[in-house]
Amino acid sequence: MKEIQCNFGGAHLYSLDDNRLSYTINEKFIPSFFNLIDQKRRANLLNVTGIVGENGTGKSTMLDFILRVFDGTIRTHSPESRYLIIYSVDNHLYYLENLENHILTIENQKQNIKKNFTLNGVLYHNKRPNSDCNVIFFSNIYDARAIDNSFDNSDTNMKPINLSTNYISTRYNSFAESLKSDFTKQFIFLKEYEDYLISNTQLNVPEFITISIDEFNVHYEDDEKYEINPENDQYYSIVSNIDEEFPDIVATYNFDYFQRLFHQHLLMSFFADLLVQVKKLIPTSFLQNTIRDVIEDASKDLFFEHLPEKNKSLYNTLNEILHEKIDEIKKYESLEDKKVEAIVTCKKLIDQLIKSRNKLTKLFNKIYIKDPKNELSITIRTNNEYIKEFVKLYHWTTYNYSYLNFFWSELSSGEHALLTLFGRFHAESKHIKKNILILIDEGDLYFHPQWQKEWFLLFINIITLIFIHSKIHVILTTHSPFVLSDLPGNHVVFLKKDMQGKTITGKGLDENIQTFASNIHNLLIDSFFIKNGLCGSFAKYKINNLIDYILSTDIEKLKLNKSIIKNEIDIIGEPLIKKKIISILQDKIGTDVLNIDDKIANLQKQIDELRKLQQ
């Protein structure tokens, strides 16, 4: 993409020609146009801009570019990445630039814009968004770009929130684990907005969810898992202890196989979380190793000290053992205040992890229904009063160790895409800032045309409820004329290729059709969307071949194959095309060969009627 200039809506329109920066008032701009009526309960949707164009024109590239400029991962000194981006936050104007010499002509004066510039009496500052801003990127596309890890190398404090399937798939050990994470987000979102979704989307909410469980196995030879867990020595020793001793300690509980596996995994998840958190919390490697050894010892002592017959919680016993052993560190080691404080923090962490496991155990007991046909899965109604809290708490306690697999049984690909979109946004709502730039790459992907027609209103409706206290600007790409018809023409960026294959921005549709509330057929017939008519290419190929056959074949052969020709003409749905081909055939053979049998039958019927009258 070279020499591209785009305005993404707003009160001002900027242009940069021969290093001359100028602006005009956007007289078509309507403030608060995208806000819904009940605005007091919603986020302020400042603006929405759509990017449309053929495949290969750079719609996704443009979103990717904006994201990388704001988060700092783009090569800021590269001559291949020259840019000037102007943006506003809370009515203050800012910019980011990577121009060759930082010199622009503004209002007939040359200005060095490395730090700031003045335009129309207004001062623009060169700075990235501050801590009050978020850039969120969503795409449900999964392709080769998933291997790009450059977003982890941001050189700014403002890391974007990347909700793309490509990026999220790399955050987990497997794609299956990322799907499990998506389910949790989908389910929590669905339970909160279920009534609205059902009444506005005809979403088929599955009646049941299936939860399967991984079998508990020790794999010392699993090098990949060894690398994933940085606390390797203690981790595998604890896994071995639990694998060997746990079946005996729970024998008195009368667990079936699924229950035993659940509680065994739950215990292991406690140790996995604790080991990871200790590494983050403890400042010195010596103290880290000491506490890790204590954790490993506690995993051994637990099975000797816990007495199930006293009806005491396994985790309360573990809590007592860990507290006692950690307190002993202070007795035998001379620790500075900072390390003592770290130990106190560690004990609080243990209390927190113990509390969560006790609570998850209680919730599990309330939802568990044995499946006599399958010892590795259970099926639960989605309207179970405890299931939402269980799934939410499970998700919180398995960041470092997951063992359950959740499945919807009745979701279409479109329903899954819809819940994935909103589930991921909803999961970030508690951490969001007051100013948000949302970048959506084909958010209507996988949707039936009816849902494409309804998608934009549904999206702005829910997104302004999720981020209720924020100010939002949305930039989205789409292939759908349905989505485009929800956007005013001055809120649309048109990308297309020129004769040399270079991407350029169009000034609008070829016939200057107004996009907002435009008839879908008017948008489709514009050559910007569909070239050479609306007919499918295969249908066009067959029709052209049929016409060529009629024109190049002798009359006798046409009459011989008239039934085949008739069938091919009859299946044509467009009346004008059908009528034209019949006309070509009649001109060729000099008679209405397709209807000759019908005419004979009609004439015979008339003869029979006349004979009756004669008698």
Secondary structure, DSSP 8 states (H G I E B T S, - for coil): --S-----SSSEEEEEETTEEEEEE-TT--TTTT--S-GGGS-EEEEEEEEEE-TTSSHHHHHHHHHHHHHT-S-TT-GGG--EEEEEETTEEEEEE--SSSEEEETTEEEE-SSEEEETTEEEEE----TTEEEEEEE---SGGGG--GGGG--SS---EE--HHHHGGGSSSHHHHHHHHHHHHHHHHHHHHHHHHHHH-----SEEEEEE------TT-HHHHHH-SSHHHHHHHHHHHHHHHHHHTGGGT--HHHHHHHHHHHHHHHHHHHHHHHHH-SSHHHHHHHHHHHHHHHHHHHHH--GGGT--HHHHHHHHHHHHHHHHHHHS---HHHHHHHHHHHHHHHHHHHHHHHHHHHHHHH----TT-TTEEEEETT-TTHHHHHHHHHHHTSS---EEEEESS--HHHHHHHHHHHHHHHTGGG--SEEEEEEESTTTT--HHHHHHHHHHHHHHHHHHTTT-EEEEEEE---HHHHTTS-GGGEEEEEE-TTS-EEEESS-TT----TT--HHHHHHSTTT-SS-SS-HHHHHHHHHHHHHHHHS-HHHHHHTHHHHHHHHHT---HHHHHHHHHHHHHHHSS-GGGHHHHHHHHHHHHHHHHHHH-
